[in-house]
Amino acid sequence: MKRINKYISIIALAFTLSTVVAPTVAIAQCPMCRMSAESNLKSGGTDGKGLNQGILYMLATPYLVIGAIGYVWWRNRKREEEME
């Protein structure tokens, strides 16, 4: 049972790191934000690129928090097993 939990933890950590380290380009905007960003880019501005980067930043934050909590849990569990 301990081996299965270990493998599941490693797979979950690898999945989390793969989504954080290699994010895909996402253009996820509401229609009004998209029109505003496109008109800004057409007129020579760079606000649209910043908007997309902000969306990706907000998307990555929960993965980083859950990954950090999982790592701390795994490290503490490993210490407890060594003490037994």
TORZAFI-406226 format. One line per field, with one value per residue (C-alpha): residue number from 0; residue in one letter; chain; z negated, x, y. Coordinates in nm, 3 decimals. Layout:
% residues N
i <- NUM;...
aa <- A;...
ch <- A;...
w <- Z;...
u <- X;...
v <- Y;...
% end
This chain:
% residues 84
i <- 0;1;2;3;4;5;6;7;8;9;10;11;12;13;14;15;16;17;18;19;20;21;22;23;24;25;26;27;28;29;30;31;32;33;34;35;36;37;38;39;40;41;42;43;44;45;46;47;48;49;50;51;52;53;54;55;56;57;58;59;60;61;62;63;64;65;66;67;68;69;70;71;72;73;74;75;76;77;78;79;80;81;82;83
aa <- M;K;R;I;N;K;Y;I;S;I;I;A;L;A;F;T;L;S;T;V;V;A;P;T;V;A;I;A;Q;C;P;M;C;R;M;S;A;E;S;N;L;K;S;G;G;T;D;G;K;G;L;N;Q;G;I;L;Y;M;L;A;T;P;Y;L;V;I;G;A;I;G;Y;V;W;W;R;N;R;K;R;E;E;E;M;E
ch <- A;A;A;A;A;A;A;A;A;A;A;A;A;A;A;A;A;A;A;A;A;A;A;A;A;A;A;A;A;A;A;A;A;A;A;A;A;A;A;A;A;A;A;A;A;A;A;A;A;A;A;A;A;A;A;A;A;A;A;A;A;A;A;A;A;A;A;A;A;A;A;A;A;A;A;A;A;A;A;A;A;A;A;A
w <- 0.000;-0.080;0.262;0.439;0.249;0.332;0.704;0.705;0.530;0.782;1.077;0.931;0.872;1.226;1.375;1.170;1.268;1.635;1.642;1.458;1.633;1.990;2.015;2.351;2.505;2.409;2.544;2.303;2.288;2.274;2.598;2.467;2.334;2.660;2.869;2.644;2.660;3.038;3.096;2.866;3.052;3.391;3.276;3.167;2.797;2.594;2.340;2.506;2.448;2.084;2.046;2.173;1.946;1.650;1.731;1.746;1.416;1.246;1.397;1.268;0.911;0.784;0.933;0.755;0.422;0.446;0.556;0.261;0.015;0.169;0.147;-0.220;-0.296;-0.113;-0.287;-0.633;-0.562;-0.451;-0.776;-0.982;-0.802;-0.874;-1.243;-1.268
u <- 0.000;0.286;0.440;0.115;0.081;0.442;0.385;0.061;0.235;0.519;0.278;0.071;0.384;0.509;0.173;0.162;0.515;0.453;0.154;0.342;0.679;0.551;0.230;0.063;-0.034;-0.392;-0.602;-0.893;-1.079;-1.435;-1.560;-1.541;-1.188;-1.086;-1.220;-1.045;-0.716;-0.734;-0.805;-0.517;-0.279;-0.390;-0.314;0.037;-0.020;0.096;-0.187;-0.332;-0.016;-0.011;-0.374;-0.300;0.003;-0.209;-0.465;-0.191;-0.048;-0.387;-0.425;-0.087;-0.129;-0.363;-0.136;0.166;-0.019;-0.149;0.194;0.365;0.113;0.159;0.536;0.528;0.285;0.504;0.822;0.662;0.517;0.858;1.013;0.744;0.812;1.185;1.117;0.910
v <- 0.000;0.237;0.176;0.258;0.586;0.668;0.610;0.806;1.096;1.093;1.083;1.368;1.575;1.508;1.605;1.925;2.022;1.948;2.183;2.457;2.432;2.397;2.599;2.616;2.945;3.020;3.302;3.283;3.610;3.726;3.884;4.241;4.194;4.032;4.324;4.572;4.382;4.338;4.707;4.796;4.563;4.701;5.054;4.952;4.887;4.588;4.564;4.255;4.054;4.160;4.057;3.708;3.676;3.782;3.513;3.249;3.374;3.341;2.994;2.871;2.996;2.720;2.453;2.600;2.620;2.263;2.141;2.313;2.168;1.823;1.849;1.952;1.669;1.418;1.539;1.521;1.178;1.056;1.181;1.006;0.677;0.710;0.769;0.447
% end
